[in-house]
Amino acid sequence: MSRHINNVRGFLLPVIDFFYPPFRRIFNLQTYRYAVCGGINALIGYIIYYITFKYILQEKDLDLGFYAFKSHIAALLLAFCVSFPCGFMLLKYLVFNDSNIRTRVQLFRYFMVCLFNLALNYILLKILVERFNIYPTIAQILTMSVVIVLSYLAQRHFSFKATPEEEAEAEL
């Protein structure tokens, strides 16, 4: 499996890094890569959310018999199921590959941060849609903006935290 990951990494990093020079004054390389990978993952999550909400559920509640999910919440949960593994792979192998923490520890930490983000997204979505009557896809964009900033801080300083020596090397 590591050969395939290295092949994908060897292909994607030069493509991502090709567009880095204009952002060099704004971000260090790792933050830039996080922004790109996080943006890709957020876009994947939003596309899944939109397709699920608009076309699969057709803006109708998902009734499982024992519980009925509002369509915007059901779409959020499905988008989470897709974006969680995609996001972990992107961050682990393209952004925070300098971390020496075991993969299972990273995965557990990443999952904990993602659960917090999901809960925050859920709360904000419920408030914006059900309290302020903001259209769900617009509300999702607003909530994603808040969650992305908090997620970066949590992933950098918790899930994939590198030792001080590794952080010094990454700055070079």
Secondary structure, DSSP 8 states (H G I E B T S, - for coil): -HHHHHHHHHHHHHHHHHT-GGGTTT--HHHHHHHHHHHHHHHHHHHHHHHIIIIISTT--EE-SS-EE-HHHHHHHHHHHHHHHHHHHHIIIIISTT--S-HHHHHHHHHHHHHHHHHHHHHHHHIIIIIT---HHHHHHHHHHHHHHHHHHHIIIIIT---HHHHHHHH-
